[in-house]
Structure formats: structure tokens, C-alpha cells
Amino acid sequence: MKNSLGDLNNHLFAQLERLSDEDIKGDELKEEIERAKAVTTVANQIISNGTLVLQAQKFHTEYKSKDLHKPKMLEG
């Protein structure tokens, strides 16, 4: 697995394609629905984390000073 938002987008579309497969029925469909719920939960956390990092970067850029240090998660 890779770690970019583009990869996340690809995973989400792949999940959507699996859910749209009309040949999946019964227990197999139920399992796919449960998998989709798990993927959605993780994806939402990744997106929330990305939003937080972006907000922190904007704040740092706007109020940049010698005394303001970036959190380690924002460092290159």
C-alpha cells in the first residue's frame, strides 16, 4: 500500500466498483458492505488528519516567526 491522497482516492473508487458489482449477492455482498464501512472510516481519519496538517501549515505560514517552531509532523 502506498501513502498518498491519490492512492486513497484509487482505493475508494475500487471499493465503489466492488459495491457496484451486480454479481455480488448474499453473504458476499454483506462482507463487501462491511469492508466498505471499514475503508470509509479509515479514509475519513486520513482526510481529517490531512486537513489538520494543512490548517497547521497555513497557520505557521501566516504567523511565521523565529519563536514559532513547526511540529515534527509538518517537517520535511
N, CA, C, O and CB atoms as a CASP TS submission, in Angstrom:
PFRMAT TS
TARGET T0000
AUTHOR 0000-0000-0000
METHOD Language model
MODEL 1
PARENT N/A
ATOM      1  N   MET     1       0.840  -1.185   0.000  1.00  0.00           N
ATOM      2  CA  MET     1       0.000   0.000   0.000  1.00  0.00           C
ATOM      3  C   MET     1       0.881   1.242   0.000  1.00  0.00           C
ATOM      4  O   MET     1       1.918   1.282   0.662  1.00  0.00           O
ATOM      5  CB  MET     1      -0.954   0.001   1.217  1.00  0.00           C
ATOM      6  N   LYS     2       0.470   2.225  -0.727  1.00  0.00           N
ATOM      7  CA  LYS     2       1.193   3.486  -0.788  1.00  0.00           C
ATOM      8  C   LYS     2       0.515   4.491   0.130  1.00  0.00           C
ATOM      9  O   LYS     2      -0.506   4.193   0.749  1.00  0.00           O
ATOM     10  CB  LYS     2       1.260   4.021  -2.240  1.00  0.00           C
ATOM     11  N   ASN     3       1.089   5.676   0.211  1.00  0.00           N
ATOM     12  CA  ASN     3       0.597   6.630   1.198  1.00  0.00           C
ATOM     13  C   ASN     3       0.336   8.016   0.640  1.00  0.00           C
ATOM     14  O   ASN     3       0.841   8.999   1.182  1.00  0.00           O
ATOM     15  CB  ASN     3       1.565   6.733   2.313  1.00  0.00           C
ATOM     16  N   SER     4      -0.437   8.117  -0.425  1.00  0.00           N
ATOM     17  CA  SER     4      -0.776   9.439  -0.944  1.00  0.00           C
ATOM     18  C   SER     4      -2.299   9.561  -1.030  1.00  0.00           C
ATOM     19  O   SER     4      -3.022   8.565  -1.023  1.00  0.00           O
ATOM     20  CB  SER     4      -0.116   9.680  -2.341  1.00  0.00           C
ATOM     21  N   LEU     5      -2.758  10.799  -1.110  1.00  0.00           N
ATOM     22  CA  LEU     5      -4.199  11.004  -1.249  1.00  0.00           C
ATOM     23  C   LEU     5      -4.700  10.472  -2.589  1.00  0.00           C
ATOM     24  O   LEU     5      -5.855  10.064  -2.705  1.00  0.00           O
ATOM     25  CB  LEU     5      -4.543  12.492  -1.110  1.00  0.00           C
ATOM     26  N   GLY     6      -3.836  10.479  -3.592  1.00  0.00           N
ATOM     27  CA  GLY     6      -4.201   9.883  -4.878  1.00  0.00           C
ATOM     28  C   GLY     6      -4.440   8.387  -4.739  1.00  0.00           C
ATOM     29  O   GLY     6      -5.375   7.843  -5.326  1.00  0.00           O
ATOM     30  N   ASP     7      -3.585   7.723  -3.957  1.00  0.00           N
ATOM     31  CA  ASP     7      -3.769   6.291  -3.710  1.00  0.00           C
ATOM     32  C   ASP     7      -5.058   6.036  -2.930  1.00  0.00           C
ATOM     33  O   ASP     7      -5.786   5.083  -3.209  1.00  0.00           O
ATOM     34  CB  ASP     7      -2.561   5.718  -2.943  1.00  0.00           C
ATOM     35  N   LEU     8      -5.330   6.893  -1.955  1.00  0.00           N
ATOM     36  CA  LEU     8      -6.578   6.770  -1.202  1.00  0.00           C
ATOM     37  C   LEU     8      -7.768   6.905  -2.140  1.00  0.00           C
ATOM     38  O   LEU     8      -8.722   6.132  -2.047  1.00  0.00           O
ATOM     39  CB  LEU     8      -6.652   7.831  -0.084  1.00  0.00           C
ATOM     40  N   ASN     9      -7.722   7.860  -3.026  1.00  0.00           N
ATOM     41  CA  ASN     9      -8.800   8.064  -3.991  1.00  0.00           C
ATOM     42  C   ASN     9      -8.990   6.814  -4.854  1.00  0.00           C
ATOM     43  O   ASN     9     -10.119   6.399  -5.115  1.00  0.00           O
ATOM     44  CB  ASN     9      -8.505   9.291  -4.880  1.00  0.00           C
ATOM     45  N   ASN    10      -7.880   6.218  -5.295  1.00  0.00           N
ATOM     46  CA  ASN    10      -7.964   4.991  -6.091  1.00  0.00           C
ATOM     47  C   ASN    10      -8.604   3.856  -5.300  1.00  0.00           C
ATOM     48  O   ASN    10      -9.413   3.102  -5.841  1.00  0.00           O
ATOM     49  CB  ASN    10      -6.573   4.572  -6.570  1.00  0.00           C
ATOM     50  N   HIS    11      -8.247   3.729  -4.027  1.00  0.00           N
ATOM     51  CA  HIS    11      -8.839   2.681  -3.187  1.00  0.00           C
ATOM     52  C   HIS    11     -10.349   2.896  -3.021  1.00  0.00           C
ATOM     53  O   HIS    11     -11.132   1.946  -3.058  1.00  0.00           O
ATOM     54  CB  HIS    11      -8.152   2.651  -1.804  1.00  0.00           C
ATOM     55  N   LEU    12     -10.736   4.150  -2.839  1.00  0.00           N
ATOM     56  CA  LEU    12     -12.165   4.445  -2.663  1.00  0.00           C
ATOM     57  C   LEU    12     -12.960   4.131  -3.932  1.00  0.00           C
ATOM     58  O   LEU    12     -14.061   3.584  -3.857  1.00  0.00           O
ATOM     59  CB  LEU    12     -12.362   5.921  -2.276  1.00  0.00           C
ATOM     60  N   PHE    13     -12.408   4.472  -5.084  1.00  0.00           N
ATOM     61  CA  PHE    13     -13.104   4.152  -6.328  1.00  0.00           C
ATOM     62  C   PHE    13     -13.135   2.644  -6.584  1.00  0.00           C
ATOM     63  O   PHE    13     -14.118   2.125  -7.113  1.00  0.00           O
ATOM     64  CB  PHE    13     -12.437   4.867  -7.502  1.00  0.00           C
ATOM     65  N   ALA    14     -12.068   1.945  -6.213  1.00  0.00           N
ATOM     66  CA  ALA    14     -12.061   0.485  -6.354  1.00  0.00           C
ATOM     67  C   ALA    14     -13.135  -0.130  -5.458  1.00  0.00           C
ATOM     68  O   ALA    14     -13.817  -1.074  -5.858  1.00  0.00           O
ATOM     69  CB  ALA    14     -10.664  -0.097  -6.003  1.00  0.00           C
ATOM     70  N   GLN    15     -13.283   0.406  -4.247  1.00  0.00           N
ATOM     71  CA  GLN    15     -14.315  -0.087  -3.341  1.00  0.00           C
ATOM     72  C   GLN    15     -15.697   0.175  -3.918  1.00  0.00           C
ATOM     73  O   GLN    15     -16.579  -0.679  -3.833  1.00  0.00           O
ATOM     74  CB  GLN    15     -14.183   0.569  -1.959  1.00  0.00           C
ATOM     75  N   LEU    16     -15.888   1.339  -4.498  1.00  0.00           N
ATOM     76  CA  LEU    16     -17.168   1.676  -5.126  1.00  0.00           C
ATOM     77  C   LEU    16     -17.479   0.710  -6.272  1.00  0.00           C
ATOM     78  O   LEU    16     -18.622   0.284  -6.436  1.00  0.00           O
ATOM     79  CB  LEU    16     -17.148   3.130  -5.645  1.00  0.00           C
ATOM     80  N   GLU    17     -16.468   0.371  -7.055  1.00  0.00           N
ATOM     81  CA  GLU    17     -16.671  -0.587  -8.147  1.00  0.00           C
ATOM     82  C   GLU    17     -17.076  -1.961  -7.618  1.00  0.00           C
ATOM     83  O   GLU    17     -17.944  -2.619  -8.192  1.00  0.00           O
ATOM     84  CB  GLU    17     -15.397  -0.709  -8.990  1.00  0.00           C
ATOM     85  N   ARG    18     -16.445  -2.397  -6.515  1.00  0.00           N
ATOM     86  CA  ARG    18     -16.818  -3.701  -5.934  1.00  0.00           C
ATOM     87  C   ARG    18     -18.261  -3.675  -5.427  1.00  0.00           C
ATOM     88  O   ARG    18     -18.998  -4.648  -5.588  1.00  0.00           O
ATOM     89  CB  ARG    18     -15.855  -4.078  -4.777  1.00  0.00           C
ATOM     90  N   LEU    19     -18.656  -2.571  -4.821  1.00  0.00           N
ATOM     91  CA  LEU    19     -20.033  -2.464  -4.331  1.00  0.00           C
ATOM     92  C   LEU    19     -21.041  -2.412  -5.486  1.00  0.00           C
ATOM     93  O   LEU    19     -22.194  -2.810  -5.325  1.00  0.00           O
ATOM     94  CB  LEU    19     -20.184  -1.216  -3.448  1.00  0.00           C
ATOM     95  N   SER    20     -20.608  -1.928  -6.628  1.00  0.00           N
ATOM     96  CA  SER    20     -21.497  -1.799  -7.788  1.00  0.00           C
ATOM     97  C   SER    20     -21.602  -3.079  -8.602  1.00  0.00           C
ATOM     98  O   SER    20     -22.401  -3.159  -9.535  1.00  0.00           O
ATOM     99  CB  SER    20     -21.018  -0.683  -8.677  1.00  0.00           C
ATOM    100  N   ASP    21     -20.804  -4.075  -8.257  1.00  0.00           N
ATOM    101  CA  ASP    21     -20.803  -5.338  -8.999  1.00  0.00           C
ATOM    102  C   ASP    21     -22.124  -6.069  -8.752  1.00  0.00           C
ATOM    103  O   ASP    21     -22.391  -6.516  -7.636  1.00  0.00           O
ATOM    104  CB  ASP    21     -19.591  -6.231  -8.582  1.00  0.00           C
ATOM    105  N   GLU    22     -22.940  -6.187  -9.784  1.00  0.00           N
ATOM    106  CA  GLU    22     -24.262  -6.802  -9.651  1.00  0.00           C
ATOM    107  C   GLU    22     -24.201  -8.314  -9.447  1.00  0.00           C
ATOM    108  O   GLU    22     -25.205  -8.929  -9.089  1.00  0.00           O
ATOM    109  CB  GLU    22     -25.090  -6.495 -10.871  1.00  0.00           C
ATOM    110  N   ASP    23     -23.046  -8.913  -9.670  1.00  0.00           N
ATOM    111  CA  ASP    23     -22.892 -10.354  -9.464  1.00  0.00           C
ATOM    112  C   ASP    23     -22.659 -10.720  -7.997  1.00  0.00           C
ATOM    113  O   ASP    23     -22.762 -11.888  -7.621  1.00  0.00           O
ATOM    114  CB  ASP    23     -21.742 -10.871 -10.304  1.00  0.00           C
ATOM    115  N   ILE    24     -22.349  -9.728  -7.176  1.00  0.00           N
ATOM    116  CA  ILE    24     -22.134  -9.992  -5.747  1.00  0.00           C
ATOM    117  C   ILE    24     -23.479  -9.959  -5.043  1.00  0.00           C
ATOM    118  O   ILE    24     -24.221  -8.980  -5.134  1.00  0.00           O
ATOM    119  CB  ILE    24     -21.148  -8.950  -5.112  1.00  0.00           C
ATOM    120  N   LYS    25     -23.786 -11.052  -4.335  1.00  0.00           N
ATOM    121  CA  LYS    25     -25.081 -11.162  -3.658  1.00  0.00           C
ATOM    122  C   LYS    25     -24.901 -11.853  -2.312  1.00  0.00           C
ATOM    123  O   LYS    25     -23.853 -12.438  -2.038  1.00  0.00           O
ATOM    124  CB  LYS    25     -26.100 -11.938  -4.534  1.00  0.00           C
ATOM    125  N   GLY    26     -25.916 -11.781  -1.491  1.00  0.00           N
ATOM    126  CA  GLY    26     -25.961 -12.518  -0.238  1.00  0.00           C
ATOM    127  C   GLY    26     -24.840 -12.181   0.716  1.00  0.00           C
ATOM    128  O   GLY    26     -24.531 -11.010   0.939  1.00  0.00           O
ATOM    129  N   ASP    27     -24.223 -13.220   1.285  1.00  0.00           N
ATOM    130  CA  ASP    27     -23.177 -13.036   2.286  1.00  0.00           C
ATOM    131  C   ASP    27     -21.967 -12.305   1.723  1.00  0.00           C
ATOM    132  O   ASP    27     -21.331 -11.508   2.413  1.00  0.00           O
ATOM    133  CB  ASP    27     -22.751 -14.377   2.844  1.00  0.00           C
ATOM    134  N   GLU    28     -21.659 -12.584   0.471  1.00  0.00           N
ATOM    135  CA  GLU    28     -20.515 -11.906  -0.154  1.00  0.00           C
ATOM    136  C   GLU    28     -20.763 -10.395  -0.227  1.00  0.00           C
ATOM    137  O   GLU    28     -19.845  -9.605  -0.007  1.00  0.00           O
ATOM    138  CB  GLU    28     -20.253 -12.477  -1.576  1.00  0.00           C
ATOM    139  N   LEU    29     -21.992  -9.996  -0.534  1.00  0.00           N
ATOM    140  CA  LEU    29     -22.345  -8.578  -0.572  1.00  0.00           C
ATOM    141  C   LEU    29     -22.276  -7.972   0.827  1.00  0.00           C
ATOM    142  O   LEU    29     -21.775  -6.861   1.004  1.00  0.00           O
ATOM    143  CB  LEU    29     -23.754  -8.386  -1.169  1.00  0.00           C
ATOM    144  N   LYS    30     -22.780  -8.705   1.819  1.00  0.00           N
ATOM    145  CA  LYS    30     -22.721  -8.217   3.209  1.00  0.00           C
ATOM    146  C   LYS    30     -21.277  -7.992   3.638  1.00  0.00           C
ATOM    147  O   LYS    30     -20.968  -6.992   4.285  1.00  0.00           O
ATOM    148  CB  LYS    30     -23.408  -9.217   4.169  1.00  0.00           C
ATOM    149  N   GLU    31     -20.390  -8.922   3.277  1.00  0.00           N
ATOM    150  CA  GLU    31     -18.968  -8.768   3.613  1.00  0.00           C
ATOM    151  C   GLU    31     -18.375  -7.545   2.923  1.00  0.00           C
ATOM    152  O   GLU    31     -17.592  -6.806   3.519  1.00  0.00           O
ATOM    153  CB  GLU    31     -18.179 -10.031   3.217  1.00  0.00           C
ATOM    154  N   GLU    32     -18.748  -7.337   1.678  1.00  0.00           N
ATOM    155  CA  GLU    32     -18.226  -6.187   0.937  1.00  0.00           C
ATOM    156  C   GLU    32     -18.733  -4.883   1.536  1.00  0.00           C
ATOM    157  O   GLU    32     -17.999  -3.895   1.577  1.00  0.00           O
ATOM    158  CB  GLU    32     -18.619  -6.277  -0.544  1.00  0.00           C
ATOM    159  N   ILE    33     -19.962  -4.867   1.993  1.00  0.00           N
ATOM    160  CA  ILE    33     -20.527  -3.677   2.634  1.00  0.00           C
ATOM    161  C   ILE    33     -19.773  -3.381   3.931  1.00  0.00           C
ATOM    162  O   ILE    33     -19.459  -2.226   4.218  1.00  0.00           O
ATOM    163  CB  ILE    33     -22.044  -3.870   2.918  1.00  0.00           C
ATOM    164  N   GLU    34     -19.484  -4.420   4.710  1.00  0.00           N
ATOM    165  CA  GLU    34     -18.718  -4.241   5.953  1.00  0.00           C
ATOM    166  C   GLU    34     -17.308  -3.730   5.646  1.00  0.00           C
ATOM    167  O   GLU    34     -16.794  -2.857   6.346  1.00  0.00           O
ATOM    168  CB  GLU    34     -18.643  -5.574   6.745  1.00  0.00           C
ATOM    169  N   ARG    35     -16.695  -4.270   4.611  1.00  0.00           N
ATOM    170  CA  ARG    35     -15.366  -3.808   4.196  1.00  0.00           C
ATOM    171  C   ARG    35     -15.438  -2.331   3.790  1.00  0.00           C
ATOM    172  O   ARG    35     -14.560  -1.545   4.146  1.00  0.00           O
ATOM    173  CB  ARG    35     -14.822  -4.677   3.016  1.00  0.00           C
ATOM    174  N   ALA    36     -16.475  -1.959   3.052  1.00  0.00           N
ATOM    175  CA  ALA    36     -16.638  -0.574   2.616  1.00  0.00           C
ATOM    176  C   ALA    36     -16.781   0.361   3.810  1.00  0.00           C
ATOM    177  O   ALA    36     -16.236   1.465   3.802  1.00  0.00           O
ATOM    178  CB  ALA    36     -17.854  -0.443   1.696  1.00  0.00           C
ATOM    179  N   LYS    37     -17.506  -0.071   4.830  1.00  0.00           N
ATOM    180  CA  LYS    37     -17.649   0.745   6.047  1.00  0.00           C
ATOM    181  C   LYS    37     -16.297   0.948   6.715  1.00  0.00           C
ATOM    182  O   LYS    37     -15.986   2.053   7.162  1.00  0.00           O
ATOM    183  CB  LYS    37     -18.634   0.084   7.036  1.00  0.00           C
ATOM    184  N   ALA    38     -15.496  -0.103   6.788  1.00  0.00           N
ATOM    185  CA  ALA    38     -14.165   0.000   7.396  1.00  0.00           C
ATOM    186  C   ALA    38     -13.265   0.922   6.577  1.00  0.00           C
ATOM    187  O   ALA    38     -12.561   1.765   7.133  1.00  0.00           O
ATOM    188  CB  ALA    38     -13.521  -1.395   7.524  1.00  0.00           C
ATOM    189  N   VAL    39     -13.291   0.762   5.266  1.00  0.00           N
ATOM    190  CA  VAL    39     -12.476   1.612   4.391  1.00  0.00           C
ATOM    191  C   VAL    39     -12.893   3.069   4.547  1.00  0.00           C
ATOM    192  O   VAL    39     -12.040   3.955   4.607  1.00  0.00           O
ATOM    193  CB  VAL    39     -12.609   1.169   2.911  1.00  0.00           C
ATOM    194  N   THR    40     -14.183   3.320   4.613  1.00  0.00           N
ATOM    195  CA  THR    40     -14.690   4.684   4.765  1.00  0.00           C
ATOM    196  C   THR    40     -14.246   5.292   6.087  1.00  0.00           C
ATOM    197  O   THR    40     -13.864   6.461   6.135  1.00  0.00           O
ATOM    198  CB  THR    40     -16.215   4.699   4.670  1.00  0.00           C
ATOM    199  N   THR    41     -14.292   4.520   7.147  1.00  0.00           N
ATOM    200  CA  THR    41     -13.866   5.008   8.460  1.00  0.00           C
ATOM    201  C   THR    41     -12.395   5.409   8.440  1.00  0.00           C
ATOM    202  O   THR    41     -12.034   6.485   8.916  1.00  0.00           O
ATOM    203  CB  THR    41     -14.107   3.939   9.535  1.00  0.00           C
ATOM    204  N   VAL    42     -11.552   4.548   7.893  1.00  0.00           N
ATOM    205  CA  VAL    42     -10.116   4.854   7.816  1.00  0.00           C
ATOM    206  C   VAL    42      -9.873   6.046   6.889  1.00  0.00           C
ATOM    207  O   VAL    42      -9.077   6.928   7.210  1.00  0.00           O
ATOM    208  CB  VAL    42      -9.319   3.620   7.318  1.00  0.00           C
ATOM    209  N   ALA    43     -10.552   6.075   5.750  1.00  0.00           N
ATOM    210  CA  ALA    43     -10.381   7.183   4.803  1.00  0.00           C
ATOM    211  C   ALA    43     -10.755   8.515   5.442  1.00  0.00           C
ATOM    212  O   ALA    43     -10.070   9.517   5.236  1.00  0.00           O
ATOM    213  CB  ALA    43     -11.228   6.949   3.546  1.00  0.00           C
ATOM    214  N   ASN    44     -11.832   8.532   6.211  1.00  0.00           N
ATOM    215  CA  ASN    44     -12.244   9.769   6.886  1.00  0.00           C
ATOM    216  C   ASN    44     -11.183  10.237   7.872  1.00  0.00           C
ATOM    217  O   ASN    44     -10.943  11.438   7.996  1.00  0.00           O
ATOM    218  CB  ASN    44     -13.578   9.565   7.613  1.00  0.00           C
ATOM    219  N   GLN    45     -10.547   9.310   8.573  1.00  0.00           N
ATOM    220  CA  GLN    45      -9.484   9.682   9.509  1.00  0.00           C
ATOM    221  C   GLN    45      -8.280  10.246   8.763  1.00  0.00           C
ATOM    222  O   GLN    45      -7.681  11.228   9.201  1.00  0.00           O
ATOM    223  CB  GLN    45      -9.061   8.470  10.356  1.00  0.00           C
ATOM    224  N   ILE    46      -7.928   9.634   7.646  1.00  0.00           N
ATOM    225  CA  ILE    46      -6.801  10.123   6.848  1.00  0.00           C
ATOM    226  C   ILE    46      -7.088  11.530   6.335  1.00  0.00           C
ATOM    227  O   ILE    46      -6.218  12.401   6.379  1.00  0.00           O
ATOM    228  CB  ILE    46      -6.514   9.171   5.666  1.00  0.00           C
ATOM    229  N   ILE    47      -8.294  11.749   5.854  1.00  0.00           N
ATOM    230  CA  ILE    47      -8.678  13.056   5.341  1.00  0.00           C
ATOM    231  C   ILE    47      -8.698  14.088   6.464  1.00  0.00           C
ATOM    232  O   ILE    47      -8.250  15.218   6.268  1.00  0.00           O
ATOM    233  CB  ILE    47     -10.049  12.984   4.657  1.00  0.00           C
ATOM    234  N   SER    48      -9.205  13.723   7.625  1.00  0.00           N
ATOM    235  CA  SER    48      -9.223  14.640   8.775  1.00  0.00           C
ATOM    236  C   SER    48      -7.805  15.009   9.194  1.00  0.00           C
ATOM    237  O   SER    48      -7.525  16.165   9.508  1.00  0.00           O
ATOM    238  CB  SER    48      -9.975  14.008   9.963  1.00  0.00           C
ATOM    239  N   ASN    49      -6.918  14.026   9.197  1.00  0.00           N
ATOM    240  CA  ASN    49      -5.535  14.291   9.552  1.00  0.00           C
ATOM    241  C   ASN    49      -4.885  15.221   8.532  1.00  0.00           C
ATOM    242  O   ASN    49      -4.158  16.142   8.904  1.00  0.00           O
ATOM    243  CB  ASN    49      -4.751  12.983   9.656  1.00  0.00           C
ATOM    244  N   GLY    50      -5.143  14.984   7.258  1.00  0.00           N
ATOM    245  CA  GLY    50      -4.605  15.855   6.213  1.00  0.00           C
ATOM    246  C   GLY    50      -5.114  17.276   6.345  1.00  0.00           C
ATOM    247  O   GLY    50      -4.364  18.229   6.135  1.00  0.00           O
ATOM    248  N   THR    51      -6.380  17.425   6.691  1.00  0.00           N
ATOM    249  CA  THR    51      -6.968  18.750   6.896  1.00  0.00           C
ATOM    250  C   THR    51      -6.297  19.464   8.056  1.00  0.00           C
ATOM    251  O   THR    51      -6.001  20.656   7.967  1.00  0.00           O
ATOM    252  CB  THR    51      -8.475  18.640   7.147  1.00  0.00           C
ATOM    253  N   LEU    52      -6.055  18.746   9.142  1.00  0.00           N
ATOM    254  CA  LEU    52      -5.393  19.322  10.304  1.00  0.00           C
ATOM    255  C   LEU    52      -3.973  19.780   9.961  1.00  0.00           C
ATOM    256  O   LEU    52      -3.559  20.869  10.356  1.00  0.00           O
ATOM    257  CB  LEU    52      -5.360  18.309  11.450  1.00  0.00           C
ATOM    258  N   VAL    53      -3.234  18.954   9.232  1.00  0.00           N
ATOM    259  CA  VAL    53      -1.875  19.314   8.835  1.00  0.00           C
ATOM    260  C   VAL    53      -1.902  20.554   7.942  1.00  0.00           C
ATOM    261  O   VAL    53      -1.074  21.452   8.099  1.00  0.00           O
ATOM    262  CB  VAL    53      -1.188  18.133   8.104  1.00  0.00           C
ATOM    263  N   LEU    54      -2.843  20.604   7.014  1.00  0.00           N
ATOM    264  CA  LEU    54      -2.961  21.765   6.128  1.00  0.00           C
ATOM    265  C   LEU    54      -3.282  23.028   6.925  1.00  0.00           C
ATOM    266  O   LEU    54      -2.699  24.082   6.668  1.00  0.00           O
ATOM    267  CB  LEU    54      -4.046  21.521   5.064  1.00  0.00           C
ATOM    268  N   GLN    55      -4.188  22.937   7.877  1.00  0.00           N
ATOM    269  CA  GLN    55      -4.528  24.095   8.704  1.00  0.00           C
ATOM    270  C   GLN    55      -3.320  24.554   9.519  1.00  0.00           C
ATOM    271  O   GLN    55      -3.072  25.753   9.650  1.00  0.00           O
ATOM    272  CB  GLN    55      -5.702  23.760   9.639  1.00  0.00           C
ATOM    273  N   ALA    56      -2.583  23.612  10.056  1.00  0.00           N
ATOM    274  CA  ALA    56      -1.390  23.954  10.833  1.00  0.00           C
ATOM    275  C   ALA    56      -0.356  24.635   9.954  1.00  0.00           C
ATOM    276  O   ALA    56       0.286  25.596  10.378  1.00  0.00           O
ATOM    277  CB  ALA    56      -0.788  22.701  11.482  1.00  0.00           C
ATOM    278  N   GLN    57      -0.189  24.141   8.727  1.00  0.00           N
ATOM    279  CA  GLN    57       0.770  24.755   7.804  1.00  0.00           C
ATOM    280  C   GLN    57       0.349  26.174   7.449  1.00  0.00           C
ATOM    281  O   GLN    57       1.183  27.077   7.390  1.00  0.00           O
ATOM    282  CB  GLN    57       0.907  23.912   6.529  1.00  0.00           C
ATOM    283  N   LYS    58      -0.940  26.369   7.212  1.00  0.00           N
ATOM    284  CA  LYS    58      -1.438  27.716   6.908  1.00  0.00           C
ATOM    285  C   LYS    58      -1.193  28.657   8.080  1.00  0.00           C
ATOM    286  O   LYS    58      -0.767  29.796   7.888  1.00  0.00           O
ATOM    287  CB  LYS    58      -2.941  27.676   6.566  1.00  0.00           C
ATOM    288  N   PHE    59      -1.459  28.184   9.292  1.00  0.00           N
ATOM    289  CA  PHE    59      -1.235  28.979  10.494  1.00  0.00           C
ATOM    290  C   PHE    59       0.242  29.328  10.614  1.00  0.00           C
ATOM    291  O   PHE    59       0.600  30.475  10.882  1.00  0.00           O
ATOM    292  CB  PHE    59      -1.717  28.222  11.750  1.00  0.00           C
ATOM    293  N   HIS    60       1.085  28.335  10.413  1.00  0.00           N
ATOM    294  CA  HIS    60       2.528  28.565  10.526  1.00  0.00           C
ATOM    295  C   HIS    60       3.000  29.581   9.497  1.00  0.00           C
ATOM    296  O   HIS    60       3.815  30.448   9.812  1.00  0.00           O
ATOM    297  CB  HIS    60       3.296  27.250  10.354  1.00  0.00           C
ATOM    298  N   THR    61       2.499  29.484   8.274  1.00  0.00           N
ATOM    299  CA  THR    61       2.881  30.415   7.214  1.00  0.00           C
ATOM    300  C   THR    61       2.402  31.829   7.541  1.00  0.00           C
ATOM    301  O   THR    61       3.134  32.798   7.337  1.00  0.00           O
ATOM    302  CB  THR    61       2.305  29.956   5.862  1.00  0.00           C
ATOM    303  N   GLU    62       1.190  31.944   8.041  1.00  0.00           N
ATOM    304  CA  GLU    62       0.614  33.256   8.332  1.00  0.00           C
ATOM    305  C   GLU    62       1.298  33.940   9.506  1.00  0.00           C
ATOM    306  O   GLU    62       1.498  35.155   9.481  1.00  0.00           O
ATOM    307  CB  GLU    62      -0.865  33.121   8.616  1.00  0.00           C
ATOM    308  N   TYR    63       1.660  33.178  10.534  1.00  0.00           N
ATOM    309  CA  TYR    63       2.204  33.767  11.757  1.00  0.00           C
ATOM    310  C   TYR    63       3.665  33.400  11.975  1.00  0.00           C
ATOM    311  O   TYR    63       4.139  33.347  13.109  1.00  0.00           O
ATOM    312  CB  TYR    63       1.386  33.327  12.952  1.00  0.00           C
ATOM    313  N   LYS    64       4.360  33.153  10.901  1.00  0.00           N
ATOM    314  CA  LYS    64       5.751  32.699  10.994  1.00  0.00           C
ATOM    315  C   LYS    64       6.607  33.700  11.776  1.00  0.00           C
ATOM    316  O   LYS    64       6.597  34.901  11.506  1.00  0.00           O
ATOM    317  CB  LYS    64       6.340  32.489   9.586  1.00  0.00           C
ATOM    318  N   SER    65       7.329  33.179  12.729  1.00  0.00           N
ATOM    319  CA  SER    65       8.277  33.992  13.491  1.00  0.00           C
ATOM    320  C   SER    65       9.422  33.096  13.935  1.00  0.00           C
ATOM    321  O   SER    65       9.344  31.873  13.817  1.00  0.00           O
ATOM    322  CB  SER    65       7.587  34.676  14.721  1.00  0.00           C
ATOM    323  N   LYS    66      10.459  33.691  14.434  1.00  0.00           N
ATOM    324  CA  LYS    66      11.617  32.926  14.897  1.00  0.00           C
ATOM    325  C   LYS    66      11.261  32.037  16.084  1.00  0.00           C
ATOM    326  O   LYS    66      11.864  30.980  16.270  1.00  0.00           O
ATOM    327  CB  LYS    66      12.755  33.869  15.277  1.00  0.00           C
ATOM    328  N   ASP    67      10.293  32.455  16.881  1.00  0.00           N
ATOM    329  CA  ASP    67       9.929  31.713  18.084  1.00  0.00           C
ATOM    330  C   ASP    67       8.906  30.606  17.823  1.00  0.00           C
ATOM    331  O   ASP    67       8.645  29.780  18.698  1.00  0.00           O
ATOM    332  CB  ASP    67       9.386  32.663  19.116  1.00  0.00           C
ATOM    333  N   LEU    68       8.335  30.592  16.635  1.00  0.00           N
ATOM    334  CA  LEU    68       7.315  29.600  16.303  1.00  0.00           C
ATOM    335  C   LEU    68       7.962  28.449  15.553  1.00  0.00           C
ATOM    336  O   LEU    68       8.463  28.619  14.441  1.00  0.00           O
ATOM    337  CB  LEU    68       6.173  30.230  15.463  1.00  0.00           C
ATOM    338  N   HIS    69       7.945  27.295  16.163  1.00  0.00           N
ATOM    339  CA  HIS    69       8.559  26.115  15.556  1.00  0.00           C
ATOM    340  C   HIS    69       7.469  25.195  15.013  1.00  0.00           C
ATOM    341  O   HIS    69       6.407  25.034  15.614  1.00  0.00           O
ATOM    342  CB  HIS    69       9.448  25.364  16.583  1.00  0.00           C
ATOM    343  N   LYS    70       7.763  24.596  13.859  1.00  0.00           N
ATOM    344  CA  LYS    70       6.828  23.653  13.261  1.00  0.00           C
ATOM    345  C   LYS    70       6.783  22.377  14.095  1.00  0.00           C
ATOM    346  O   LYS    70       7.811  21.934  14.608  1.00  0.00           O
ATOM    347  CB  LYS    70       7.223  23.337  11.800  1.00  0.00           C
ATOM    348  N   PRO    71       5.603  21.787  14.232  1.00  0.00           N
ATOM    349  CA  PRO    71       5.529  20.461  14.836  1.00  0.00           C
ATOM    350  C   PRO    71       6.279  19.463  13.959  1.00  0.00           C
ATOM    351  O   PRO    71       6.357  19.645  12.744  1.00  0.00           O
ATOM    352  CB  PRO    71       4.052  20.021  15.032  1.00  0.00           C
ATOM    353  N   LYS    72       6.821  18.426  14.552  1.00  0.00           N
ATOM    354  CA  LYS    72       7.603  17.436  13.810  1.00  0.00           C
ATOM    355  C   LYS    72       6.830  16.844  12.630  1.00  0.00           C
ATOM    356  O   LYS    72       7.426  16.541  11.597  1.00  0.00           O
ATOM    357  CB  LYS    72       8.041  16.323  14.742  1.00  0.00           C
ATOM    358  N   MET    73       5.508  16.673  12.769  1.00  0.00           N
ATOM    359  CA  MET    73       4.746  16.063  11.683  1.00  0.00           C
ATOM    360  C   MET    73       4.666  16.956  10.452  1.00  0.00           C
ATOM    361  O   MET    73       4.300  16.480   9.377  1.00  0.00           O
ATOM    362  CB  MET    73       3.353  15.730  12.156  1.00  0.00           C
ATOM    363  N   LEU    74       4.998  18.237  10.580  1.00  0.00           N
ATOM    364  CA  LEU    74       4.985  19.155   9.441  1.00  0.00           C
ATOM    365  C   LEU    74       6.347  19.325   8.815  1.00  0.00           C
ATOM    366  O   LEU    74       6.476  19.939   7.755  1.00  0.00           O
ATOM    367  CB  LEU    74       4.463  20.492   9.863  1.00  0.00           C
ATOM    368  N   GLU    75       7.367  18.786   9.460  1.00  0.00           N
ATOM    369  CA  GLU    75       8.721  18.939   8.926  1.00  0.00           C
ATOM    370  C   GLU    75       8.926  17.987   7.760  1.00  0.00           C
ATOM    371  O   GLU    75       8.376  16.886   7.722  1.00  0.00           O
ATOM    372  CB  GLU    75       9.781  18.685  10.022  1.00  0.00           C
ATOM    373  N   GLY    76       9.732  18.444   6.813  1.00  0.00           N
ATOM    374  CA  GLY    76      10.009  17.765   5.584  1.00  0.00           C
ATOM    375  C   GLY    76      10.310  16.335   5.644  1.00  0.00           C
ATOM    376  O   GLY    76      10.554  15.712   4.610  1.00  0.00           O
TER
END
